[in-house]
Amino acid sequence: MSRYAQLAFTDGVLAHQKAHGSDRAYRRMLDGPAETDRLGPDERAFIAERDSFYLASVSETGWPYIQHRGGPPGFLRVLDDRTLGFADFRGNRQYITRGNLDHDDRVSLFLMDYAHQARLKLFGRARVVEDDQSLAAAGYPAKVERAVVIEVEGFDWNCPRHIPQLFPRDAVEHALGHLRERVAELERENARLRGALS
């Protein structure tokens, strides 16, 4: 994780860390070679389970832009220990991220697991391959316009503090289905016992 800190901890950031007393805690993150971080088994597994992520790019006027990307679990693929890729599905057709990547290939990805209160942040450089269907998700009903390949520069696991614990609707519905069945079973048992008493 040294490369992520080397990119994120600018002089201004370091000054604030020092002023607020966190510089010693983060100093170890700066130590290490200035080479790209490699995605390990934990990162690969986490990425494979995601069905969405946030993608930040920078406009020609310097404004940051954040866009949500969604698809079936695993649509963001780990191609190797330094490369990610995803099929870019047609959306609202504003093409802000696409336009931003024409002038600056730097991106930041924010991957959330609200149920387990975990997040993974990545820096990388994106390359767009127009009309490439190779990363399309089988059976997913969306039009693929292009492939986006990201060379990972660095990543960091962020602390779980302040992440709300949210659960996917299908998981909640599944759990509620079991509870409804159990309540119905108990109501039938209760009715049977009442009938036996009277």
DAKA-V80949 format. One record per pair of residues at least 6 apart in sequence whose ideal C-beta (glycine too) atoms are under 6 Angstrom apart, sorted by the first residue. I is the first residue (numbers start at 1). J is the second residue. Records with the same first field share a line. If there is no record, write none. Layout:
I->J / J
//
This chain:
1->29 / 37 / 156
2->32
3->36 / 37 / 153 / 154
4->154 / 155 / 156
5->29 / 30
6->34
7->123 / 154
17->23 / 26
36->82 / 153
37->154 / 155
38->81 / 82
39->78 / 81
44->78
46->120
47->76 / 78
48->74
49->73
50->76 / 111
51->73
52->70
53->69 / 76 / 109 / 111
54->66 / 68 / 110
55->67 / 69 / 109
56->64 / 66 / 108
57->65 / 97 / 100 / 107
58->64 / 104
59->65 / 100
60->103
65->96
67->97
71->137
72->137 / 140
75->86 / 137
76->86
77->85
79->85
82->152
83->151
84->150
85->135 / 149
86->135 / 148
87->135 / 136 / 144 / 147
88->145 / 146 / 148
89->142
90->143 / 145
101->126 / 128
105->125 / 126
107->124 / 126
108->123
109->122
110->121
111->120
112->119
114->166
115->167
117->160 / 163 / 165
119->158
120->157
121->156 / 158
122->152 / 155
123->153 / 154
124->150 / 151 / 152 / 153
125->151
126->148 / 150
127->149
128->146 / 148
129->147
130->146
132->146 / 147
133->144
135->147
136->144
//
